[in-house]
């Protein structure tokens, strides 16, 4: 039990320190790397809770896809970091207010669990001994919440299509592919035969 508590505090401390470095690092590439560190430590916390499926999803999806995508986008875009940080102090009071509200909400949640110790036992659903965490989660998601799960997928699909439409801009000087014109062209339009004299070139 002592070892588990020490591992928990180690993962939690590294995750909090990494979260602070994400928002305080001057280089965006370093911020993404610290974000990956936070994801790994959060996956370790999920493993301590016995939620191995959520831990693997966090590593595979967020670290393997989202964080790497952030890293490539930050490295490929030509961002003026000095201009980006000019308005940091301007939005600092608003960010501090939002952080204070979140801190108060977390305090209320933790306080209610301290004053009502029977709350976790009432909220936790009994899990059969022969049922793993992944099987229990799959049964809940695909039976009781299947319509909400499908609705979430549709919302993400609409958001993806909307993002593509918003970022798809027609720019001058950019040649676009015309599939119908390529298919309908004839041999005479696509092939031109020229008789080149010896050592004459075109």
N, C-alpha and C positions, 0 to 999 in steps of 0.2 A: 504493500500500500504506500509506503514511503517512497519507493522507487517510482511508482506511478505518479505520485504528487510532484516529485522533483522533475520528471519528464514533462508533466503538464506545465509547470511554471517555466521551464526552459523554452518549450514551444511558444507559450503565451508571451514571454518577454521578447523573444526574437521576432514574433509576429508584430507586436506593438512597436518595437524599435524599427522594424522594416517599414511599417506603415508611416511612421514619422519621417523616415528617410525618403519615402516616395514623394511626399509633398514638399520636402525641404531640399532635395538634391537640385543642384543647378543644371546638371546635364540631363535631358529627358531620357537618354539611353540608360543612364544610371538609375533613373526612377523606374523604368521598366524592369531592370534587373532586380531591384529591391522588391518590386511587386511580385516577381516570380518567387523570390525568397519567402514573401508573406504567404503566397499560395501553398508552397510546400509545407510551411509550418501549420497552416490551417488544416491541411490534409493529415498531418500528424495528430492534431487535436481530434479530428474525426475518427482516426484509428483508435485513439484512447477511449472514445465514447462507444466503440463497437460498430460504428457506421463505416465499414470498409468500402461499401459501394460508393458512398458520397466522397470518400477520400480519393478513390481512383478516378471518379468523374471530375473532381476538382483538378487533379494532376493532368489527366488526359485532355479535358476540354479547355480549361482555363490556362494551364501552363503550356500545353502542347499546341493550342490553337490561338486563343485570344491574346495571350501575352506575347507570343512569337509574332503574331500579326501586328500588334502594337509596336514591337521592336523594329520590324521591317518598315512600317509606315514612318516611324520617327526617323529612321536612318535614311530613307529615300526622299523625304520631303525636305525642301530647303527652307528651314524655319529660322526666323530672326529671333533668337532667344532673348536678346536685350529688349527688343520691342515687346516681346511676349510678357516680360516681367515688369513692364512699366506700371501696369495697373494693379500690382499685387497689394500694395498698401491701401489702395482705394477700396478694394473688396475685402480687406481684412476684418473690419467690424462686422460685416454681414456674415462672413464665415465663422467668426467667433461666436456670434449669436446662435447660428445654426448648431454649432458644436455644443454650446451650453444647453440648448433645448434637448439635444440627443443625450447629453450626459444626465440631465434631470430625468428623462424618460427611462434610461437604464437604471438609475437609482431607484425609481419607483417600482420597476419590475423586480429588481433584486430585493428591495424592501418588502414587497408583498410576499415573496417566496420565504423570506425570513420570518415574517409574522404569521404566515400560514404554511407550516411545514407539510401539511397533508395535501397541498396543491399538486406537487409532482406525481404523487400516487394516483390522484384522480385524473390527471391529464394523460398519463402514460397508458397505452393500450396493452393488454396482456399479450405476450408473444409465445406461441407454442414452443416447446423445447426442440422439436425436430424441424423447425422452420428457421432458415437463415435470414439475416438482415435484408439481403437482396431480394429473396423470394417474398418476404413480408411487404417490402416497399413496392414490388411489382404488382402484387395482388391488390394493394390499396389504390395504386395509381390507375391500373387498368380495369378495375371493377367499380369501386365507389366513386372515383373522380375521373372516369374516362372521358366524359363530356367536357369537363374543365380542362383536361389535358389536351384534347383536340382543339378546344377554343384557344388555348395558349399557343399551339402550333400555328393556327390560322392568323393570330395576331402577329406572330413573328414573321410569317410569310408576307402579310400586308406591309409590315414595317420594312422588310427587305426590298420589296418591289417599290415602295415609296422612296426609299433611299437611293435606289438605282435611278429612278425617274428624276429625282432632284439633282443628282450629280451628273446626269447625262446632258451635256450641253453641246450645242452645235457651234463649232468654231470654224472660222474661215481659214482656208488653206489646208484643211485636213481631208485627205481622200478617204472616203468610206466605201465599203464593199457593197456592191449591188448584185445580189445573188441571181435575181431574175434576168438581169442583163447579161451576166456571165453564162447562164444556161442557154439563153436564146440566141447567142451570137453564132454566126456561121463560120465555116472554114476560111472563106474569103476575107472575113473581117479580122480574124485572129492570126492568120498566117500570111506572110508576105515573102515571096521568093524573089531574090535579086541575084543577078549574074555579076559576080565580082571578078574583075580581071586579075591576072596574076601579078602579084606585088603591087596591086593598085589600091587595095583597101576599099572601104565603103564610101 
